[in-house]
Amino acid sequence: MNEQVSWSSRVGAALRRGWRAVSVPLGAVVLAMLIGAVILAVSGASPVQAYAALLKGSFGSTEALRRTLEKATPLVFSGLAVAFAFKAGLFNIGAQGQLLLGALTSAVVGFSVQGLPPVLHASLALLAGAVVGALYGAIPGALKTFSGAHEVITTIMLNYIAINLTDYLADGPLKDTSPGNIVARTPEILDSARLPTWGWLPLGFVVALALAVLTWWVLWHTTLGYEIRTVGLNPHAARYAGMKVAWTVILTMTLSGLMAGLGGAVETQGVVGRYQPGFNVGLGFDGITIALLGKTHPVGVIPAALLVGAMKAGSSQMQFDAHVAKEITDVVQALILFFVAADAIVRWLLRQRAEVGEEKVTLSTGWGSH
């Protein structure tokens, strides 16, 4: 009898913890949708018709579902990159630049390396994009460690370098020189480098799910993950305990960049088929939204990316059926981010208090704090 009561209490406690974990993000989504409905009504559109069109465009058919998963895939990678850095108390705003360099590098390997079997060629292109993203992510980690430069500032500056560098290469040395092409873009990657889609399921999304699970396992079931989380909670205590804080900061930013670079590679090989400036705009910055909406948890990143991916995939259908401006979906997305960041509002509406010791998202760390 006591064992049954104990089991029931454990299940009840687990359910309460689960509800607390999802209640604020879910409440943020509901609030954003309600305010979005008001904005739609004020603009002269029918909120019911608009949201119905959004669902139709994102999940209403096999093609719509495939498009949603394609939109969500790079968001999972960029969200993981930002969330992983958060665990060490780092704010990686440079996921955009890391993703762009990964996308371009993957394209170069995809169109220039010939004679390899598909599995090997696709894997090599993915690896190349991931490695370049990792190296670019290591730079702000090293700068923070050895000079005290804040990662927010350095990653912002590195984003500009990556954006301009990839634009120059795509319109210069790596430009597609095929007859009639006047657009800044690389040649198409070979078929052997492409990531296939099985019906409605892109292979890139499977890779993203596997990486999310691997990231969760590393963070909570390895010594490295424990050190990363300890450094994020209190770097001084971590140093006192004998942990190599400087090494942990550099490694965390390197792995964060690897995830973003891999996301760019998957976008090139699974969707675009080449690198073209403008096709990857904002994917890295959207990772911040995804990470916050997912409460910086690797598994929470997945539904957050699916939500934003569905909004992106269904926005054109909403625009066509309900005559809604595409920017409305951006407004709703911004509202979601606002309510997740200002979680006190959602907690007040839910009559929920923050528990002592409950994990909070730190958007920045002090200068030279590590």
C-alpha positions as CSV (number, residue, x, y, z in Angstrom):
1,M,0.0,0.0,0.0
2,N,2.8,2.4,0.9
3,E,4.6,1.5,-2.3
4,Q,1.4,2.3,-4.3
5,V,1.0,5.7,-2.5
6,S,4.7,6.4,-3.1
7,W,4.4,5.6,-6.8
8,S,1.3,7.8,-7.1
9,S,3.0,10.7,-5.4
10,R,6.0,10.4,-7.7
11,V,3.8,10.4,-10.8
12,G,1.9,13.4,-9.4
13,A,5.1,15.2,-8.7
14,A,6.4,14.4,-12.2
15,L,3.2,15.7,-13.8
16,R,3.4,18.9,-11.8
17,R,7.0,19.5,-12.9
18,G,6.0,18.8,-16.5
19,W,3.1,21.3,-16.3
20,R,5.4,23.9,-14.8
21,A,7.9,23.3,-17.6
22,V,5.3,23.8,-20.4
23,S,2.8,26.2,-18.8
24,V,4.7,29.4,-19.4
25,P,5.7,28.7,-23.1
26,L,2.2,27.4,-23.8
27,G,0.6,30.4,-22.1
28,A,2.9,32.7,-24.1
29,V,1.7,31.1,-27.3
30,V,-2.0,31.4,-26.3
31,L,-1.6,35.1,-25.3
32,A,0.3,35.9,-28.5
33,M,-2.4,34.2,-30.6
34,L,-5.2,36.1,-28.8
35,I,-3.5,39.5,-29.2
36,G,-2.7,38.5,-32.8
37,A,-6.5,37.8,-33.3
38,V,-7.2,41.3,-32.1
39,I,-4.6,42.7,-34.5
40,L,-6.2,40.7,-37.4
41,A,-9.7,41.9,-36.5
42,V,-8.5,45.5,-36.4
43,S,-6.8,45.1,-39.8
44,G,-10.1,43.9,-41.2
45,A,-9.4,40.2,-41.5
46,S,-11.2,37.3,-39.9
47,P,-9.1,35.8,-37.1
48,V,-10.9,32.4,-37.4
49,Q,-10.4,32.3,-41.2
50,A,-6.8,33.5,-40.8
51,Y,-5.8,30.9,-38.3
52,A,-7.6,28.2,-40.2
53,A,-5.6,29.1,-43.3
54,L,-2.5,29.0,-41.2
55,L,-3.2,25.5,-40.1
56,K,-4.1,24.4,-43.6
57,G,-0.9,25.8,-45.0
58,S,1.3,24.2,-42.3
59,F,-0.4,20.8,-41.6
60,G,-3.3,20.5,-44.1
61,S,-1.6,18.2,-46.5
62,T,1.4,16.0,-47.0
63,E,3.1,18.7,-49.0
64,A,2.3,21.3,-46.2
65,L,3.7,19.0,-43.5
66,R,6.9,18.5,-45.5
67,R,7.2,22.3,-46.0
68,T,6.7,22.8,-42.2
69,L,9.4,20.3,-41.3
70,E,11.8,21.9,-43.9
71,K,11.2,25.3,-42.3
72,A,11.6,23.9,-38.8
73,T,14.8,21.9,-39.5
74,P,17.3,24.8,-39.5
75,L,15.4,26.4,-36.6
76,V,16.1,23.2,-34.5
77,F,19.8,23.5,-35.2
78,S,20.0,27.3,-34.5
79,G,17.8,26.9,-31.4
80,L,20.1,24.1,-30.1
81,A,23.1,26.3,-30.8
82,V,21.7,29.2,-28.7
83,A,20.3,26.9,-26.0
84,F,23.6,25.0,-25.6
85,A,25.5,28.2,-25.1
86,F,23.0,29.4,-22.6
87,K,23.7,26.4,-20.4
88,A,27.2,27.8,-19.9
89,G,25.9,31.3,-19.2
90,L,26.9,32.4,-22.8
91,F,24.7,34.3,-25.2
92,N,25.6,33.2,-28.7
93,I,24.1,35.8,-31.1
94,G,26.6,34.6,-33.7
95,A,24.5,31.6,-34.8
96,Q,23.5,33.5,-37.9
97,G,27.1,33.9,-39.1
98,Q,28.0,30.4,-38.2
99,L,25.0,29.1,-40.1
100,L,25.9,31.1,-43.2
101,L,29.5,29.9,-43.3
102,G,28.3,26.3,-42.7
103,A,25.8,26.6,-45.6
104,L,28.4,28.1,-48.0
105,T,31.1,25.5,-47.1
106,S,28.6,22.7,-47.5
107,A,27.7,24.0,-51.0
108,V,31.4,24.2,-52.0
109,V,32.0,20.6,-51.0
110,G,28.7,19.7,-52.6
111,F,29.5,21.0,-56.1
112,S,33.3,20.7,-56.2
113,V,34.0,17.2,-54.9
114,Q,33.1,14.6,-57.5
115,G,33.2,10.8,-57.8
116,L,32.1,10.0,-54.2
117,P,29.1,7.7,-53.4
118,P,26.0,9.6,-52.1
119,V,26.3,8.6,-48.5
120,L,30.0,9.6,-48.3
121,H,29.6,12.8,-50.3
122,A,26.6,14.0,-48.3
123,S,28.3,13.2,-45.0
124,L,31.5,15.0,-46.0
125,A,29.5,18.1,-47.0
126,L,27.7,18.0,-43.6
127,L,30.9,17.6,-41.8
128,A,32.6,20.4,-43.6
129,G,29.8,22.8,-42.7
130,A,29.8,21.7,-39.1
131,V,33.6,22.1,-38.8
132,V,33.6,25.6,-40.2
133,G,30.7,26.6,-38.0
134,A,32.6,25.2,-35.0
135,L,35.8,27.1,-35.8
136,Y,33.9,30.3,-36.2
137,G,32.1,29.7,-32.9
138,A,35.4,29.1,-31.2
139,I,36.6,32.6,-32.0
140,P,34.3,34.5,-29.6
141,G,34.9,31.8,-27.0
142,A,38.6,32.4,-27.2
143,L,38.2,36.1,-27.2
144,K,36.1,36.0,-24.0
145,T,38.5,33.7,-22.3
146,F,41.8,35.4,-23.1
147,S,40.7,39.1,-23.4
148,G,37.4,39.3,-21.5
149,A,35.6,40.5,-24.6
150,H,31.9,40.0,-24.2
151,E,30.5,37.3,-26.5
152,V,27.4,39.4,-27.4
153,I,29.6,42.1,-28.9
154,T,32.0,39.8,-30.7
155,T,29.4,37.5,-32.1
156,I,27.5,40.5,-33.5
157,M,30.6,41.8,-35.2
158,L,31.4,38.3,-36.5
159,N,27.9,38.1,-38.0
160,Y,28.7,41.1,-40.1
161,I,31.9,39.6,-41.3
162,A,30.3,36.3,-42.2
163,I,27.4,38.0,-44.0
164,N,29.6,40.2,-46.1
165,L,32.2,37.4,-46.7
166,T,29.6,34.9,-47.9
167,D,27.9,37.6,-50.1
168,Y,31.3,38.4,-51.7
169,L,32.2,34.8,-52.3
170,A,28.8,33.9,-53.8
171,D,29.0,36.9,-56.2
172,G,32.7,36.5,-56.9
173,P,35.1,33.5,-56.8
174,L,32.3,31.0,-56.1
175,K,29.6,32.4,-58.4
176,D,27.8,30.1,-60.7
177,T,29.2,30.9,-64.2
178,S,26.6,28.9,-66.1
179,P,25.2,30.7,-69.2
180,G,22.4,33.1,-68.4
181,N,23.0,33.3,-64.6
182,I,23.2,36.8,-63.3
183,V,22.3,36.0,-59.7
184,A,24.8,35.9,-56.9
185,R,24.9,32.2,-56.0
186,T,27.1,29.2,-56.1
187,P,26.6,26.3,-58.6
188,E,24.1,23.6,-57.7
189,I,25.4,20.8,-55.5
190,L,25.7,17.4,-57.1
191,D,22.9,14.9,-56.5
192,S,25.2,12.8,-54.5
193,A,25.5,15.5,-51.9
194,R,21.7,16.1,-51.5
195,L,19.8,15.0,-48.4
196,P,16.7,13.0,-49.5
197,T,13.1,13.4,-48.4
198,W,11.1,10.3,-47.6
199,G,7.5,11.3,-48.5
200,W,6.8,14.1,-46.0
201,L,9.8,13.5,-43.8
202,P,13.1,15.3,-44.8
203,L,16.3,13.5,-43.7
204,G,17.6,16.8,-42.3
205,F,14.8,16.8,-39.8
206,V,15.7,13.3,-38.6
207,V,19.3,14.6,-38.2
208,A,18.0,17.6,-36.2
209,L,16.0,15.3,-33.8
210,A,19.1,13.0,-33.3
211,L,21.2,16.0,-32.5
212,A,18.6,17.3,-30.0
213,V,18.6,14.0,-28.2
214,L,22.4,13.8,-28.3
215,T,22.6,17.3,-26.8
216,W,20.2,16.4,-24.0
217,W,22.3,13.3,-23.2
218,V,25.6,15.2,-23.2
219,L,24.2,18.0,-20.9
220,W,22.6,15.7,-18.3
221,H,24.4,12.4,-18.5
222,T,28.1,13.3,-19.0
223,T,30.8,14.9,-17.0
224,L,31.2,17.5,-19.7
225,G,27.6,18.5,-19.5
226,Y,27.8,18.8,-15.7
227,E,30.8,21.1,-16.0
228,I,29.0,23.2,-18.7
229,R,25.9,23.6,-16.5
230,T,28.0,24.3,-13.4
231,V,30.0,27.0,-15.2
232,G,26.7,28.5,-16.3
233,L,25.3,28.6,-12.8
234,N,28.4,29.9,-11.0
235,P,31.8,30.1,-12.8
236,H,33.6,31.0,-9.6
237,A,32.3,28.0,-7.8
238,A,33.2,25.8,-10.8
239,R,36.7,27.2,-10.8
240,Y,37.0,26.6,-7.0
241,A,35.9,23.0,-7.6
242,G,38.8,22.5,-10.0
243,M,36.9,22.8,-13.3
244,K,38.7,24.4,-16.2
245,V,36.3,27.3,-16.8
246,A,38.3,28.8,-19.7
247,W,38.4,25.5,-21.6
248,T,34.7,24.9,-20.9
249,V,33.8,28.4,-22.3
250,I,35.8,27.8,-25.5
251,L,34.5,24.3,-26.0
252,T,30.9,25.3,-25.4
253,M,31.1,28.1,-28.0
254,T,32.8,25.7,-30.4
255,L,30.1,23.1,-30.1
256,S,27.4,25.8,-30.3
257,G,29.0,27.0,-33.6
258,L,29.1,23.4,-34.8
259,M,25.3,23.0,-34.3
260,A,24.6,26.2,-36.2
261,G,27.0,25.4,-39.0
262,L,25.5,21.9,-39.3
263,G,22.1,23.6,-39.6
264,G,23.3,25.7,-42.5
265,A,24.7,22.6,-44.2
266,V,21.4,20.8,-43.9
267,E,19.6,23.8,-45.3
268,T,21.9,23.8,-48.3
269,Q,21.8,20.0,-48.9
270,G,18.2,19.4,-48.1
271,V,16.3,22.4,-49.3
272,V,18.1,25.1,-51.3
273,G,20.5,22.9,-53.2
274,R,23.2,25.6,-53.4
275,Y,24.2,28.7,-51.5
276,Q,22.4,31.8,-52.4
277,P,22.5,35.0,-50.3
278,G,19.1,35.8,-48.8
279,F,17.8,32.2,-48.6
280,N,19.1,31.8,-45.0
281,V,18.3,35.3,-43.7
282,G,17.2,35.3,-40.1
283,L,17.5,31.6,-39.4
284,G,20.3,32.1,-36.9
285,F,18.6,35.0,-35.2
286,D,15.3,33.0,-35.0
287,G,17.3,30.5,-32.9
288,I,17.1,33.0,-30.0
289,T,13.3,32.8,-30.2
290,I,13.4,29.0,-30.4
291,A,15.8,28.7,-27.5
292,L,13.7,31.0,-25.2
293,L,10.4,29.4,-26.2
294,G,11.9,26.0,-25.5
295,K,13.2,27.2,-22.1
296,T,16.7,26.5,-23.3
297,H,16.1,22.8,-23.1
298,P,17.3,20.7,-26.1
299,V,14.1,18.7,-26.2
300,G,12.0,21.9,-25.7
301,V,13.6,23.3,-28.8
302,I,11.9,20.8,-31.1
303,P,8.2,21.8,-30.5
304,A,9.3,25.5,-30.4
305,A,10.9,25.1,-33.9
306,L,7.9,23.2,-35.2
307,L,5.6,26.0,-34.0
308,V,7.7,28.8,-35.7
309,G,8.3,26.6,-38.7
310,A,4.5,26.0,-39.1
311,M,3.9,29.8,-38.9
312,K,6.5,30.4,-41.6
313,A,5.1,27.6,-43.8
314,G,1.5,28.6,-43.4
315,S,1.9,32.4,-43.7
316,S,1.5,32.4,-47.5
317,Q,-1.7,30.3,-47.2
318,M,-3.0,32.8,-44.6
319,Q,-2.1,35.6,-46.9
320,F,-3.9,34.0,-49.9
321,D,-7.0,32.8,-48.1
322,A,-7.6,35.5,-45.5
323,H,-5.8,38.4,-47.2
324,V,-3.5,38.9,-44.3
325,A,-0.1,40.6,-44.6
326,K,2.8,38.1,-44.2
327,E,4.2,40.4,-41.5
328,I,1.4,39.5,-39.1
329,T,3.0,36.2,-38.5
330,D,6.2,38.0,-37.5
331,V,4.2,40.1,-35.1
332,V,2.7,37.0,-33.5
333,Q,6.2,35.5,-33.3
334,A,7.5,38.6,-31.6
335,L,4.6,38.5,-29.1
336,I,5.5,34.9,-28.3
337,L,9.1,35.9,-27.6
338,F,7.9,38.9,-25.5
339,F,5.7,36.8,-23.3
340,V,8.3,34.1,-22.8
341,A,10.9,36.6,-21.9
342,A,8.5,38.5,-19.6
343,D,7.3,35.3,-18.0
344,A,6.1,37.2,-14.9
345,I,3.1,38.3,-16.9
346,V,2.2,34.7,-17.9
347,R,2.8,33.4,-14.3
348,W,0.5,36.1,-12.9
349,L,-2.2,35.1,-15.3
350,L,-1.8,31.5,-14.4
351,R,-1.5,32.3,-10.7
352,Q,1.8,30.5,-10.7
353,R,4.8,31.5,-8.6
354,A,8.4,30.9,-9.6
355,E,9.8,28.2,-7.3
356,V,13.1,28.7,-5.5
357,G,15.9,27.3,-7.5
358,E,13.9,27.1,-10.7
359,E,16.1,27.6,-13.7
360,K,16.0,31.0,-15.3
361,V,17.4,32.2,-18.6
362,T,20.2,34.7,-18.3
363,L,20.4,36.8,-21.4
364,S,23.9,38.0,-20.8
365,T,26.8,37.7,-18.5
366,G,29.1,40.4,-17.1
367,W,32.2,41.7,-18.8
368,G,35.0,39.2,-18.3
369,S,32.9,37.2,-15.9
370,H,34.6,34.0,-16.9
